[in-house]
Amino acid sequence: MAQIATDSKATIRGKKKRRFRKYLPLTLMVLPGLLYLLINNYIPMIGLLIAFKEINFAKGILASDWVGFKNFEYLFTTSDAYVITRNTILYNALWIVLGTSLAIMLAILLNEVRQKIFARFYQSIIVLPHLISIIIVAYLGYALLSLDTGLINKSILPALGLNEVNFYFEPKYWPYILTAVHLWKGIGFSVVVYFASIIGIDEEYYEAARLDGASKWQQIRSITIPLIAPVIIMLTLLSIGRIFYSDFGLFYQVPMNSGALYETTNVIDTYVYRGLLGLGDISMSAAAGFYQSIVGFALVLTANLIVRKLSKDNALF
């Protein structure tokens, strides 16, 4: 019996060694990515301590005094708290709905382009804005909206018999301007993801639907949308998780940091940045980031729970 047990242990050790040698190359390939994730995403989480301390650089982060939730009051007790929260939530909620709908529509239209050269051309045109720096986008916007030299004020409005508009001092126009710029610049990535999902659908489904006399709209509604639903839900949940975050460059650079536009362009990220510049208090900035992360995490869990109740197979976890 002892010999059998010894042989069994030797066999197990041999299997472990063979398994280790088999997966060693894959482990080495993954290692740089894991190290990057650890260094860039997890070790910096120690900095969450800053949100609960009054940082004194002479003492260092760990030795600085604890102040509890005092730093979080900065976001909730100021007169601008309602405005920045309203703007952050409403802009992102609107963009999730519009962005998802428009991205799916464009992906479906791309799938209808049968000539590869045109399909690649349209894909490039859609994705290109996503690759442009927000600084360049801001100056392109200025070239259109400037009162003195802007294309709209100097060419388009006079041709229509309308008066010039000083866009950088008129807050009422900026919800539309920011929405247009965001969709133009950011929708390309989602379109590519949805398009990749659509072209992965087996053509036999559509062939069977056509034989049954289904129209194009019926094919989209009964085949395309249901089969890409997991991807739609995944991207939507990720967007919901960032609903308390904003595209800082979009809200800060594109309006050219005009104080007259704060009513419609001031969000949590820009408010904290301006406060950090004025007060130099990194603890309050860290508190804002921590608050945004916690709320985003809670929203993802809540949205995923709702999806899980409606369709367990489509939930992320």
For each residue, the residues with C-beta under 8 A, 3 or more apart:
1: 4 5
2: 5 6
3: 6 7
4: 1 7 8
5: 1 2 8 9
6: 2 3 9 10
7: 3 4 10 11
8: 4 5 11 12
9: 5 6 12 13
10: 6 7 13 14
11: 7 8 14 15
12: 8 9 15 16
13: 9 10 16 17
14: 10 11 17 18
15: 11 12 18 19
16: 12 13 19 20
17: 13 14 20 21
18: 14 15 21 22
19: 15 16 22 23
20: 16 17 23 24
21: 17 18 24
22: 18 19
23: 19 20 26 27
24: 20 21 27 28
25: 28 29
26: 23 29 30
27: 23 24 30 31
28: 24 25 31
29: 25 26 32
30: 26 27 33 34
31: 27 28 34 35
32: 29 35 36
33: 30 36 37
34: 30 31 37 38
35: 31 32 38 39
36: 32 33 39 40
37: 33 34 40 41 42
38: 34 35 41 42 43
39: 35 36 42 43
40: 36 37 43 44
41: 37 38 44 45
42: 37 38 39 45
43: 38 39 40 46
44: 40 41 47
45: 41 42 48
46: 43 49
47: 44 50 61 286
48: 45 51 52 286 290
49: 46 52 53 61 62
50: 47 53 55 61 282 283 286
51: 48 71 72 283 286 287 289 290
52: 48 49 66 67 68 69 71 287
53: 49 50 61 64 65 66 67 283
54: 64 65 66 67 70 71 283
55: 50 61 64 281 282 283
56: 59 60 63 64 65
57: 60
58:
59: 56 63 64
60: 56 57 63 64
61: 47 49 50 53 55 64
62: 49
63: 56 59 60
64: 53 54 55 56 59 60 61
65: 53 54 56
66: 52 53 54
67: 52 53 54 70 71 283
68: 52
69: 52 72 73
70: 54 67 73
71: 51 52 54 67 74 281 283 284 286 287
72: 51 69 75 76 287 291
73: 69 70 76 77
74: 71 77 78 275 281 284 287 288
75: 72 78 81 268 272 284 287 288 291
76: 72 73 81
77: 73 74 81
78: 74 75 81
79:
80: 83 84 262 266 271
81: 75 76 77 78 84 85
82: 85 86
83: 80 86 87 262 263 266
84: 80 81 87 88 266 267 268 270 271
85: 81 82 88 89 268
86: 82 83 89 90
87: 83 84 90 91 264 265 266 267
88: 84 85 91 92 243 244 245 246 267 268 269
89: 85 86 92 93 243 244
90: 86 87 93 94
91: 87 88 94 95 175 178 179 246 267
92: 88 89 95 96 239 242 243 244 245 246
93: 89 90 96 97 243
94: 90 91 97 98 179
95: 91 92 98 99 179 182 183 239
96: 92 93 99 100 236 239 240 243
97: 93 94 100 101
98: 94 95 101 102 179 183
99: 95 96 102 103 182 183 186 187 190 239
100: 96 97 103 104 190 232 235 236 239
101: 97 98 104 105
102: 98 99 105 106 183 187
103: 99 100 106 107 187 190 191 194
104: 100 101 107 108 194 225 228 232
105: 101 102 108 109
106: 102 103 109 110 126 187 191
107: 103 104 110 111 191 194 195 197 198
108: 104 105 111 112 198 220 224
109: 105 106 112 113
110: 106 107 113 119 122 123 126 191 195
111: 107 108 195 198 199
112: 108 109
113: 109 110 118 119 122
114: 119
115: 118 119
116: 119 120
117: 120 121
118: 113 115 121 122
119: 110 113 114 115 116 122 123
120: 116 117 123 124
121: 117 118 124 125
122: 110 113 118 119 125 126
123: 110 119 120 126 127 191 192 195
124: 120 121 127 128
125: 121 122 128
126: 106 110 122 123 129 187 188 191 192
127: 123 124 130 131 188 189 191 192
128: 124 125 131 132 188
129: 126 132 137 184 185 186 188
130: 127 185 186 187 188 189
131: 127 128
132: 128 129 136 137 185
133: 136 137
134: 137 138 185 247 249 250 253 254
135: 138 139 249 253
136: 132 133 139 140
137: 129 132 133 134 140 141 181 185 249 253 254
138: 134 135 141 142 249 253 254 256
139: 135 136 142 143
140: 136 137 143 144
141: 137 138 144 145 177 181 254
142: 138 139 145 146 150 256
143: 139 140 146 149 150 151
144: 140 141 150 151 152
145: 141 142 150 152 153 167 168 177
146: 142 143 149 150 153 168
147: 150 153 164 165 166 167 168
148: 153
149: 143 146 154
150: 142 143 144 145 146 147 153 154 167
151: 143 144 154 155 156
152: 144 145 155 156 157 165 167
153: 145 146 147 148 150 156 157 164 165
154: 149 150 151 158
155: 151 152 158 159
156: 151 152 153 159 160
157: 152 153 160 162 163 164 165
158: 154 155 161 162 164
159: 155 156
160: 156 157
161: 158
162: 157 158
163: 157
164: 147 153 157 158
165: 147 152 153 157 170 173
166: 147 169 170
167: 145 147 150 152 170 173 174 177
168: 145 146 147 255 256 258 260 261
169: 166 258 260 261
170: 165 166 167 173 174 260
171: 174 260 261 262 263 264 265
172: 175 264
173: 165 167 170 176 177
174: 167 170 171 177 178 255 261 264 265
175: 91 172 178 179 264
176: 173 179 180
177: 141 145 167 173 174 180 181 254
178: 91 174 175 181 182 250 251 254 255 264 265
179: 91 94 95 98 175 176 182 183
180: 176 177 183 184
181: 137 141 177 178 184 185 250 254
182: 95 99 178 179 185 186 247 250
183: 95 98 99 102 179 180 186 187
184: 129 180 181 187
185: 129 130 132 134 137 181 182 188 250
186: 99 129 130 182 183 189 190 247
187: 99 102 103 106 126 130 183 184 190 191
188: 126 127 128 129 130 185 191 192
189: 127 130 186 192 193
190: 99 100 103 186 187 193 194 235
191: 103 106 107 110 123 126 127 187 188 194 195
192: 123 126 127 188 189 195 196
193: 189 190 196 197 231 235
194: 103 104 107 190 191 197 198 228 231 232
195: 107 110 111 123 191 192 198 199
196: 192 193 199 200
197: 107 193 194 200 201 227 228 231
198: 107 108 111 194 195 201 224 228
199: 111 195 196
200: 196 197
201: 197 198 205 206 223 224 227 228
202: 205
203: 206 207
204: 207 208
205: 201 202 208 209 223 227
206: 201 203 209 210 219 223
207: 203 204 210 211
208: 204 205 211 212
209: 205 206 212 214 218 219 222 223
210: 206 207 213 214 219
211: 207 208
212: 208 209
213: 210
214: 209 210 218 219 222
215: 218 219
216: 219 220
217: 220 221
218: 209 214 215 221 222
219: 206 209 210 214 215 216 222 223 224
220: 108 216 217 223 224 225
221: 217 218 224 225
222: 209 214 218 219 225 226
223: 201 205 206 209 219 220 226 227
224: 108 198 201 219 220 221 227 228
225: 104 220 221 222 228 229 232
226: 222 223 229
227: 197 201 205 223 224
228: 104 194 197 198 201 224 225 231 232
229: 225 226 232 233 311 314
230: 233 234 313 314
231: 193 194 197 228 234 235
232: 100 104 194 225 228 229 235 236
233: 229 230 236 237 307 314 315 316
234: 230 231 237 238 316
235: 100 190 193 231 232 238 239
236: 96 100 232 233 239 240 303
237: 233 234 240 241 300 303 304 307 316
238: 234 235 241 242 300
239: 92 95 96 99 100 235 236 242 243
240: 96 236 237 243 296 299 300 303
241: 237 238 296 297 299 300
242: 92 238 239 245 296
243: 88 89 92 93 96 239 240 296 299
244: 88 89 92 268 291 292 295 296 299
245: 88 92 242 268 269 292 296
246: 88 91 92 250 251 267 268 269 270
247: 134 182 186 250 251
248: 251 252 269 270 273
249: 134 135 137 138 252 253 254
250: 134 178 181 182 185 246 247 253 254
251: 178 246 247 248 254 255 265 266 267 269 270
252: 248 249 255 257 269 270 273
253: 134 135 137 138 249 250 256 257
254: 134 137 138 141 177 178 181 249 250 251
255: 168 174 178 251 252 258 261 265
256: 138 142 168 253
257: 252 253
258: 168 169 255 261 265
259: 262
260: 168 169 170 171
261: 168 169 171 174 255 258 264 265
262: 80 83 171 259 265 266
263: 83 171 266
264: 87 171 172 174 175 178 261
265: 87 171 174 178 251 255 258 261 262 270
266: 80 83 84 87 251 262 263 270 271
267: 84 87 88 91 246 251 270 271
268: 75 84 85 88 244 245 246 271 272 288 292
269: 88 245 246 248 251 252 272 273
270: 84 246 248 251 252 265 266 267 273 274
271: 80 84 266 267 268 274 275
272: 75 268 269 275 276 284 285 288 289
273: 248 252 269 270 276 277 285
274: 270 271 277 278
275: 74 271 272 278 279 281 284 285
276: 272 273 279 280 281 282 284 285
277: 273 274 280
278: 274 275
279: 275 276 284
280: 276 277
281: 55 71 74 275 276 284 285
282: 50 55 276 285 286
283: 50 51 53 54 55 67 71 286 287
284: 71 74 75 272 275 276 279 281 287 288
285: 272 273 275 276 281 282 288 289
286: 47 48 50 51 71 282 283 289 290
287: 51 52 71 72 74 75 283 284 290 291
288: 74 75 268 272 284 285 291 292
289: 51 272 285 286 292 293
290: 48 51 286 287 293 294
291: 72 75 244 287 288 294 295
292: 244 245 268 288 289 295 296
293: 289 290 296 297
294: 290 291 297 298
295: 244 291 292 298 299
296: 240 241 242 243 244 245 292 293 299 300
297: 241 293 294 300 301
298: 294 295 301 302
299: 240 241 243 244 295 296 302 303
300: 237 238 240 241 296 297 303 304 316
301: 297 298 304 305
302: 298 299 305 306
303: 236 237 240 299 300 306 307
304: 237 300 301 307 308 315 316 317
305: 301 302 308 309
306: 302 303 309 310
307: 233 237 303 304 310 311 314 315 316
308: 304 305 311 312 315
309: 305 306
310: 306 307 314
311: 229 307 308 314 315
312: 308 315
313: 230
314: 229 230 233 307 310 311
315: 233 304 307 308 311 312
316: 233 234 237 300 304 307
317: 304
